[in-house]
Amino acid sequence: MMSDMDKGTLLVLTGGSGSGKDSVMRELVKMGWSRVVTHTAGRDPRPGEVDGQDYHFVSREKFEEMKNNGEFLEWVVYGETLKGTSKKEVENVLQGKKVVWRIDATAAAKVEDILRKLL
């Protein structure tokens, strides 16, 4: 059985485009926090973005397969781009780590319900 001390800490970052989420997350990572890396489909990496570090860049087919297999805690469509957070990524918070999670505001409002899927 896991004690409260073993559960770790989850910090959810959300905000509009250009609000500084990425800057805050970078600073927390420098301080030793782990980050949740979301999956994205429908766009190529931007200059400087690293697969597996900034996002898990996957094909639309792979994203749909993961969605259909129930692998995402949450997912959203932004125009032509799909973004989702896999259960596997967030499970780190249950292993005594400090984890920062950057997500859509709609999903952030449902974090408690989303996390219940893991418990």
C-alpha positions as CSV (number, residue, x, y, z in Angstrom):
1,M,0.0,0.0,0.0
2,M,1.2,3.5,-0.9
3,S,1.4,6.1,1.8
4,D,0.7,9.8,1.2
5,M,4.5,10.5,1.3
6,D,5.0,8.0,-1.6
7,K,2.5,9.7,-3.9
8,G,4.6,12.6,-4.9
9,T,3.5,16.0,-6.0
10,L,1.7,17.1,-9.2
11,L,1.8,20.7,-10.3
12,V,-0.6,21.5,-13.1
13,L,0.3,24.4,-15.4
14,T,-2.3,25.9,-17.7
15,G,-2.8,29.2,-19.4
16,G,-3.3,30.9,-22.7
17,S,-0.7,30.9,-25.5
18,G,2.3,33.0,-24.6
19,S,1.5,33.0,-20.8
20,G,4.8,31.6,-19.8
21,K,3.9,27.9,-19.2
22,D,7.0,26.6,-21.0
23,S,9.3,29.0,-19.2
24,V,8.0,28.0,-15.8
25,M,8.2,24.3,-16.7
26,R,11.8,24.7,-17.9
27,E,12.8,26.3,-14.6
28,L,11.1,23.6,-12.5
29,V,12.9,20.9,-14.5
30,K,16.2,22.7,-13.8
31,M,15.2,22.4,-10.1
32,G,14.8,18.6,-10.4
33,W,11.1,18.3,-11.2
34,S,10.0,15.6,-13.8
35,R,7.7,16.7,-16.5
36,V,4.8,15.0,-18.2
37,V,5.5,14.8,-21.9
38,T,2.3,14.8,-23.9
39,H,1.7,13.1,-27.3
40,T,1.0,15.1,-30.3
41,A,0.0,14.3,-33.9
42,G,-0.7,16.4,-36.9
43,R,2.4,18.7,-36.8
44,D,6.1,18.4,-37.2
45,P,8.5,19.5,-34.4
46,R,9.2,23.2,-34.3
47,P,12.9,24.3,-34.4
48,G,14.5,23.2,-31.1
49,E,11.8,20.8,-30.1
50,V,13.0,17.3,-29.2
51,D,10.9,14.1,-29.6
52,G,10.4,12.5,-26.2
53,Q,11.4,15.7,-24.4
54,D,9.0,18.4,-25.6
55,Y,6.4,16.1,-27.0
56,H,6.0,12.5,-28.1
57,F,5.5,13.1,-31.9
58,V,3.4,10.3,-33.3
59,S,1.4,9.7,-36.4
60,R,-2.3,10.3,-36.5
61,E,-2.8,6.6,-36.8
62,K,-0.7,5.9,-33.7
63,F,-2.6,8.6,-31.8
64,E,-6.0,7.2,-32.7
65,E,-4.8,3.7,-31.8
66,M,-3.7,4.9,-28.4
67,K,-7.0,6.8,-27.9
68,N,-9.0,3.7,-28.9
69,N,-7.0,1.5,-26.5
70,G,-7.8,3.8,-23.6
71,E,-4.1,4.9,-23.1
72,F,-4.9,8.6,-22.7
73,L,-6.1,10.2,-19.5
74,E,-7.2,13.2,-21.6
75,W,-6.9,14.3,-25.2
76,V,-7.9,17.4,-27.2
77,V,-8.1,18.6,-30.8
78,Y,-6.5,21.9,-31.7
79,G,-7.5,22.6,-35.3
80,E,-5.4,19.9,-37.2
81,T,-3.3,19.0,-34.2
82,L,-4.2,16.2,-31.6
83,K,-2.7,16.3,-28.1
84,G,-3.1,13.8,-25.3
85,T,-1.6,12.8,-22.0
86,S,-0.9,9.1,-21.6
87,K,-1.6,7.3,-18.3
88,K,2.0,6.1,-18.3
89,E,3.3,9.6,-18.3
90,V,1.3,10.7,-15.2
91,E,2.0,7.5,-13.3
92,N,5.3,9.1,-12.3
93,V,3.4,11.2,-9.7
94,L,2.4,8.0,-7.9
95,Q,6.1,7.1,-7.5
96,G,7.2,9.8,-5.1
97,K,8.3,12.3,-7.7
98,K,7.7,16.0,-8.2
99,V,5.9,16.2,-11.6
100,V,4.8,19.3,-13.6
101,W,2.0,18.8,-16.1
102,R,1.2,21.4,-18.8
103,I,-2.3,20.8,-20.1
104,D,-5.3,22.5,-21.8
105,A,-7.4,24.6,-19.5
106,T,-10.5,22.4,-20.1
107,A,-8.5,19.3,-19.0
108,A,-7.1,21.2,-16.1
109,A,-10.6,21.8,-14.8
110,K,-11.1,18.1,-14.7
111,V,-7.7,17.0,-13.2
112,E,-9.3,15.4,-10.2
113,D,-11.5,13.2,-12.3
114,I,-8.7,12.5,-14.7
115,L,-6.4,11.3,-11.9
116,R,-9.1,9.1,-10.4
117,K,-8.5,6.9,-13.5
118,L,-5.1,6.1,-12.2
119,L,-6.1,5.3,-8.6
